[in-house]
Amino acid sequence: MTAPIFPPLPAEAEALAVAFESARLSVKTLDPDRYLATLFAPRDAQPFLFALYAFSAEIARVRESISEPMLGEIRHQWWREALSCKAQSAVENPLALALHTTLQKFALPPEPLLALIEARGFDLYDDPMPTWLDLEGYCGETSSSLIRLATLILGGGQECGGADLCGHAGVAYAITGLLRAFPFHARRHQCFIPHEVLIACGVSHDDIFAGKDSENLRAALHAMRTRAHSHLDIVSGKLCCLPRTCRAAFFPVCLTRNYLTQMEQADYKPFETRIDLSSLRKMWIFGKSALKAR
């Protein structure tokens, strides 16, 4: 463990407490699934997990808070500089302070977070997602990297193994999340289904942006779900081999199969059906997972 960034003076300790509480509230609002999952992680690791997830949520919502891509690029650059700078001025932002403290405490490299920002640059534009390889790369940078960093936090900064499982879990989680957000993305003229899949299924972006449901579109969405299932199958078969201390990093992924099952029901309407679970159901799933990890 390395020392905190700044000496623990009373005023700074108070600022740090405020920063971590701000991160917690941000995750609760912007990423409720990860928020509930984190409540079942070891208590001493929770503030640092919240800081990590709050950063992810902040970068993920940049497009929603801007009027043109260049403003998003500016915001991304601010975070690149904040992550790269060790000066106190770089952590005056509460979330940046909580994140810097987390990186320092567990000796975590900033490169995965910088790569996450780079990948999220795709969100700022309406470009098509070209191939499966591009999609899985995007999912790896935006989701798998978070799971990987979470395992390091839970391991006290020590290597827990399971980098390959983090990759598969993150891709499954991210693809499922993109499918859940499909109606929202379509309304803002954005599509994450690989262009090669759309071509193979005979679907155009114009059809999707017009909200046109069809068997061809459903075939493309089925291909996405199948891909997510294939990654989940790998995780399900090997998660028990990981140290129990780091399994909480995978708790959010426990909801994924339930979401995919909802999309496979006969009454599923791609542009209308809201894919979600009640908070009580989520808590039950996370609680069950936590018991298995003991």
N, C-alpha and C positions, 0 to 999 in steps of 0.2 A: 504494500500500500504506500502511496506517496502522500506527502503532506498536502493540506488544502492549498488552494491558490493564494489566499491571503491569510494573514494572522487572524485567529478567531477573536477579534475585538467584539465587544457587546453589540455595537451598532451594525457591524458586518454580520454577526451571527443572526441578528434580527432580520437583516436584509435577505440572508440566505434562507431563513425559515419562510419568509414571505414569498421568495422565489419558488421554492419547492411546493408551497401551497398553491401558488398560481398555476404551476404546471399540473398539479393534481386536478384542479378545477377545469383547466383547459381540456384535459383528456376526458373528464367526466362529460363535458359538453360536446366535444368534437369527435370522440372515439369511444363511445359507450361500451363496446364489446371488450376492448383492451382494458378499459377502466375496471369493469366488473371482474375480468380475469385477474387483474393485478391485485385485487382485494384478497385473492386466495394465495398469493405469493408470500414468502416470508416477510414479516412486517418490516424488518430492518432494510430490506431491499426495495420496498415499495416506492419511496420518494425518488430513487434513482431511475427506476423503471418508468415512473410517471414523467420524469424529465426527458427521457429518451422518446417516449411515445408522444409527448407534447410537441417536441421538435418535429416529429414525423407529421403530426396533424397540422402543424403550422405551415409546413412546406406544401402539404397536400391541398390546402385550401387557398393557396396564393391566387390561382386563376379566378376563383369566385370573388375575390376582393379587388380585382383590377379591371380597368376598362380597355386595356390594350396590352399585348404581349411584352412590349418594352418595359412597362412598369413592373411586370413580373420578373423580368430579367434583372432589373435593378434590385428588387427585393432579394432575389437569389444571390446576387453579388454581395449584398450586405451580410448575408449569412455566411458566405464563403470567407469573408474578411473577419467576421466575428469568430468563426471556428479556428482560423489560422493565427489570430492575434492573441498573445498572452497578456497584454496590458489590461489594467483594470477598466479602462474606458470601453473595452470590448465586451465587458460583462455587466454594464449598467442596465441593460435590458434584463428583466427578471428571468425570462426563459433562458437567455444566453448564460446568465450567471449559474442557474441550476444545471445546465448542460455542461458548462465548463467544469464545474465542481465534480460532476459525475465522471467525466472523462479523466480528470486528474486523480480522483480517488481510486479508480480501478485501472489506471494506466491504459485506457482505451485509445486506440488510434482514431484520429479524426477522419481519416481517408474514407471509411465506409459512409460517413455522413456527407462528406463532400461528393461522393459518388451518387448518393441519394438525391442531392440537389441537382446534379447534372442530369440524372434520369428524369426527374420531375420537370425538366425543361420541356420535355415532350408535351406535358399537360397544357402548356401555354399556347399551343398552336392547334390547328385542326388537321394536321398531317395524318395520313393513314398509318396504321401499324403494319409494316410490310410482311413479316413472316413470324412463324412460331418462335424461331430463334430470337428475333427482336423482342417479342412479347415476354418470353421467359427471362431474357436478360433484364428487361424493365422490371419484372416482378422480383427478380433476384436483388436488384439494387435498391428497390423501394420497400421490400418486405422481408426477404430472407436475411438481409443484413441486420435488420432490427432484431430478429430472433437470435441471430448469432451474437450480437452485442448484449442482448438480454441474458444469454447463457453465461457470458463472462461476468456480468454484474452479479448474477446469482451464485456464481462460483467464486466470488470475492476477488475477481480479477484474474483468477487462474483458469487455465484451459480445461474445459470439460469434455472436449471431444464433440463429435456429432456435427461437424461442419457440413457434411454432405446432407444430413437430415434437415439441418436448418435451411439448406437450399431447397429441398423438395417441399418442406412445410411452408416456406414463404411463397413459393410459386403457387401452391394449391390455395393458400389463403388469399393471395392477391387476385388470382383469376376469379375466384368465387366473389370477391369484393367487386370486381369490375362487372361481373354478371349481375350482381345485385343493383349496381348503379347504372345498368344499361339504359333504362328509360331516361334518367337524368342526363347522361352523356349524349344520348340521341337528340334530346331537346336543345342541347348547346352545340349540335353539329360535330360531335366527336365520337369516334368509334375505336374500340380497342380490340375488336375481333381482327385477327391477322388478315390482311388483304388477300393473301393466297387462299385462305379458307373461304372468304366471300366469293372469290372467283370460282373455286371448285364447287360451291353450293349454288351459284347463280344468283347472288344477291348483290345489289349495288348500294353504295353509300347513300345515294339519293333516296332509295326506298326506305332505308333505315331512318334518315333524317325526316322523311315524310310520315313516319310512324306506320308504315305499311307492314302488317303481319303477313306471314306466308309460310308455307311448308319449307321453302328454301331457307328462310331466315331461321326457322326452328332447327333445321339441320345444322346450320352454322353454330347456333347456340349449344346444340347437343355436342358438337365437336369440342367446344370449349369446356363443357362439363366433364366430358370423357377425359380430357387432358388433366383437369383438376383431380378427378378421381384417381388417375394413374399415379400422380404424385402423392396423394393421400395414402394410397395402398402401401407405398414404400415406407412412409412415416409410421403407419400403424403397425407394421411388422417389426420395426426396429427401435421404436421409442423406448421400450422396456429395457433396452441395453444401455441406455444413458444413465449417468449418475442421477439419483433422485433429486439432488440439490438443484439441478438446472432444468428440471422438467417443467417448471412453472412458465418458462419462456414459451412453451408450446401450448399453454392453456387456451389462448385465443383461437388456435386452429381447431380446437375440439368442437366448435360450432359449425365448421365448414360443411361437414357431411349433412347436417340438418338443413342447411340452406340449399344445398344442391338437391336434396330430396324434394323440397318444396317446389323447385323449378321443374321437377320431373312429373308433377301431378297433371292430370288431364285438364284441369281448369286454369292452368298457368297461362297468363297473357303477358308476353314479353314487355309490352309498353305500359302495362297497367298494374300487374300484380306486385304488391309490396312484399319483399322477402325479408322476414324478420322473425324473431322469437320474443316471447314475453321476458321481462327481466327476471321473473321468478324461474322460468324454464332455464334461462342462461345460468342463473346462480346454481341451480341443481346440477347442471352439466359440469360447471367448474368445480363445484364441491365434490362431485364424484371423482373428477380427475385429480383433485388435490388429495383425496383419500388414497388413491392408487399410488401417488407419488411419495407417500410417507414410508 
